[in-house]
């Protein structure tokens, strides 16, 4: 490439928006090491910390979403939007990118809107099965919309490229043989092993389910890797001290996800977009319990895409007491069901998502 490439990226608020943007930047950097990158994020949000940690420069704008819990606090929102549009325009004019990529979140709205107004080509990466409001509006101006599901309501069909969500490299390259991973974790390699993951803070719904069924897990001689998150960890350790069993591993946080995914025979998880993309690559039978308060209930929509292809089972928060244990047993007690689910997950597995997204960007440019 004769001139130095300049790429603008914007996305944030949650790791699900931030990490795909970083993965795409990393892939471009692999190909053109002298590329200049600039991220636009929302002041006070986690991208302002995570993006510099990944080695990229970021500029902050003052933007927030609608506060549905306190409508009066939204009175200043129009002024924030105008201010963020003006600030985005100045940043983009000064940086002069060749193209812009948005991965969702508050900041990507003003950033990509202003970029498109200046005639800069824009691309969108949507992680969920249901399009976010920001991305829906921007899709009309985008050259392409990269999705993790074949059809996403709210986007023009002709712009959708079903290429998956970029996920952590160690999940792609670090998967191990199941029995070997169990041994590495100090587990019995011949016993059925369940992994429960509820995100870094944990899921109280999942934690309460294991509290209720711990004796049955021990009785069935299943092994459980239980990631509690930090909110409940100390209480759970205290509550379970009388249930000491080599079959139960209680962890606050899991660093080597590739090892625990590998060790699991069955996985119980929330249905966040990136979690589902990782689970599809791991190709282990999965029981999804969507977080019911996610924006526009997108976790349920994510889960339903897998359920409809017999690639997962789902239990809603409101149905946990009556359905969780029976649904889990249905999966654990049938090797045929587990094999079928693993096979069907292959459809959603996109380990080369970042590479293929970048290929498509350069093809369209």
Buried (B, 14 or more C-beta within 10 A) or exposed (E): EEEEBBBBBBBBBBBBBBBBBBBBBBBBBEEEEEBBBBBBBBBEBBBBEBBEEBEBEBBBBBBBBEEEEEEEEBEEBEEBBEBBBEBBBEBBEEBEBBBBBBBBBBBBBBBBBBBBEEEBBBBBBBBBBBBBBBBBBBBEBBBBBBBBBEEBEBBEEEBBBBBBBBBBEEBBEBBBEBBEBBBBBEBBBEBBBBBBBBBEEBBBBBBBBBBEBBEEBBEBEBBBBBBBBEBBBEEBEEEBEEBEBEBBBBBBEBEEBBBBBBBBBBBBBBBBBBBBBBBBBBBBBBBBBBBEEBBEEBBBBBBBBBBEBEBBBBBBBEEBEEBBBEBBBEBBEEEEBBEBBBEBBEEBBBBBBBBBBBBBBEEEE
